[in-house]
Amino acid sequence: MKEKSDPNWTDPRLIRECLHGNDAAWSALIDKYKRLIFSIPIKYSLSVDDSADIFQAVCAELLTELPKLRKPKALPKWIMQVTAHQCFRHKRQSQRTETRDPGDESFDSSLPAEAESILREAESEQMLRDALSGLPARCRRLIEMLFFEEPPRPYQQLAAELGLSTGSVGFIRQRCLERLRKQLDEAGF
């Protein structure tokens, strides 16, 4: 019987379980990094359909190349690099198929100047996602409700949904942010 996945598995354990054929671990690995993979093509201004194609290509490459990964801690950076390369290939290929005026100087076959910036931003976002996932469920939900939802919710609504008194939301928010800051500091953010 295959071991069930745990959302708190570390990358080394996820990789080990994936290499041993644990389907639940593969699902957990993809679930953990799907936002990272999908965010990079969006930052390259690719369409949702093109981003989905790149997501599939990166997942296929992950499936074939995972056994060659020497350092499990390098997985997020490896995923970002592979995704960026897939984006670059896609953009270059689409530029080749577009009809252009031979005198048009806007065609650029080099890696976009913003590529390094996009990778740094994606890495920061992934560090934040990892730090958030390391928080207790109530803290994670409170931070998501306060900072990731549009429009922001009033404290009364947050308190009702989380089963808190309205007066304690600010105090708990501060404690949760301190925990998040500690997680980010430990990650080298």
C-alpha positions in Angstrom: 0.0 0.0 0.0 1.3 3.4 -1.0 1.8 6.0 1.8 -0.6 8.9 1.7 0.8 12.3 1.1 1.1 14.9 3.9 0.9 18.6 2.9 3.8 19.3 5.3 6.3 16.9 3.7 9.7 18.4 3.0 11.0 18.5 -0.5 13.5 15.8 0.1 10.8 13.5 1.4 8.4 14.4 -1.5 11.2 13.7 -4.0 12.1 10.4 -2.4 8.4 9.3 -2.4 7.9 10.4 -6.0 11.0 8.4 -7.1 9.5 5.4 -5.3 6.3 5.8 -7.4 4.0 7.3 -4.7 1.2 8.9 -6.7 0.0 10.9 -3.8 3.5 12.4 -3.4 3.5 13.4 -7.1 0.1 15.1 -6.6 1.4 16.9 -3.5 4.6 18.0 -5.3 2.7 19.4 -8.3 0.2 21.0 -5.9 3.0 22.6 -3.9 4.6 24.2 -6.9 1.7 24.8 -9.3 1.4 28.5 -8.4 5.1 29.0 -8.9 5.1 27.3 -12.3 2.0 29.1 -13.5 3.0 32.5 -12.3 6.2 32.8 -14.4 4.5 32.6 -17.8 2.0 35.1 -16.6 4.8 37.5 -15.6 6.2 37.0 -19.2 2.8 38.3 -20.4 1.9 35.0 -22.0 -1.8 34.1 -22.4 -3.5 31.7 -19.9 -3.6 29.0 -22.7 0.1 29.4 -23.3 0.8 29.4 -19.6 -1.1 26.2 -19.3 1.0 24.6 -22.1 4.2 25.7 -20.4 2.8 24.3 -17.1 2.3 20.9 -18.7 5.8 21.1 -20.4 7.4 21.9 -17.0 5.5 19.1 -15.3 6.6 16.6 -18.0 10.2 17.7 -17.6 9.9 17.4 -13.9 8.7 13.8 -14.3 11.7 12.9 -16.5 14.4 14.9 -14.8 13.6 14.5 -11.1 15.8 11.4 -10.7 18.7 13.5 -11.9 18.2 16.2 -9.3 21.3 16.1 -7.0 20.1 18.5 -4.2 16.5 18.4 -3.2 16.7 21.9 -1.8 17.5 23.1 -5.3 14.1 22.0 -6.6 12.3 25.4 -6.5 15.2 27.1 -8.3 15.3 24.3 -10.8 11.6 24.6 -11.4 11.9 28.4 -11.9 14.8 28.0 -14.4 13.0 25.3 -16.4 9.8 27.4 -16.5 11.8 30.5 -17.5 13.5 28.6 -20.3 10.1 27.2 -21.5 8.8 30.7 -21.6 11.8 32.0 -23.5 11.5 29.1 -26.0 7.8 29.8 -26.4 8.3 33.5 -27.0 11.1 32.9 -29.4 9.0 30.4 -31.3 6.0 32.7 -31.5 8.3 35.6 -32.7 9.5 33.3 -35.5 6.0 32.6 -36.7 4.9 36.2 -36.7 5.3 38.1 -40.0 7.7 41.0 -39.6 9.0 43.8 -41.6 12.7 43.1 -42.3 13.6 46.6 -41.1 11.7 46.2 -37.8 14.2 46.5 -35.0 11.7 45.4 -32.3 12.5 41.7 -32.9 14.8 40.6 -30.1 16.1 37.0 -30.0 18.0 37.4 -26.7 16.7 36.5 -23.3 14.5 39.4 -22.1 16.2 41.8 -19.8 13.4 41.4 -17.2 14.0 37.6 -17.0 16.3 37.8 -14.0 13.8 40.2 -12.3 11.0 37.8 -13.0 12.9 34.9 -11.6 13.8 36.8 -8.4 10.2 37.8 -8.0 9.0 34.3 -8.5 11.5 33.0 -6.0 10.3 35.6 -3.4 6.7 34.6 -4.0 7.5 31.0 -3.5 9.4 31.7 -0.3 6.3 33.5 0.9 4.0 30.6 -0.1 6.4 28.2 1.7 6.5 30.4 4.8 2.7 30.7 4.9 2.3 27.0 4.5 4.4 26.6 7.7 2.0 28.6 9.8 -0.8 27.2 11.9 -4.0 27.0 9.9 -5.7 29.9 11.7 -2.8 32.2 11.2 -2.5 31.3 7.5 -6.2 31.8 7.0 -6.2 35.2 8.8 -3.2 36.5 6.8 -4.8 35.3 3.5 -8.1 37.0 4.4 -6.4 40.2 5.4 -3.8 40.6 2.7 -4.6 38.4 -0.2 -8.4 39.0 -0.7 -9.9 41.9 -2.6 -11.5 43.8 -1.2 -10.1 43.4 2.3 -12.7 42.2 4.8 -13.7 44.1 7.9 -12.5 42.8 11.3 -16.1 41.9 12.3 -16.4 39.5 9.3 -13.0 38.0 9.9 -13.8 37.4 13.6 -17.1 35.8 12.8 -15.6 33.4 10.2 -12.6 32.5 12.4 -14.6 32.2 15.6 -12.8 35.1 17.4 -13.9 38.2 19.2 -13.6 41.3 17.1 -11.2 42.9 19.6 -8.7 40.0 19.4 -8.2 40.1 15.7 -5.6 42.9 15.8 -3.6 41.1 18.5 -3.8 37.7 16.8 -2.9 39.4 13.4 0.3 40.8 15.0 1.3 37.4 16.5 0.7 35.7 13.1 2.7 38.3 11.2 5.6 37.8 13.7 5.5 34.1 13.1 5.4 34.7 9.3 8.4 37.1 9.7 10.3 34.5 11.6 9.6 31.8 9.0 10.8 34.2 6.3 13.9 35.1 8.2 14.7 31.4 8.7 14.3 30.9 4.9 16.8 33.7 4.2 14.2 36.1 2.8 
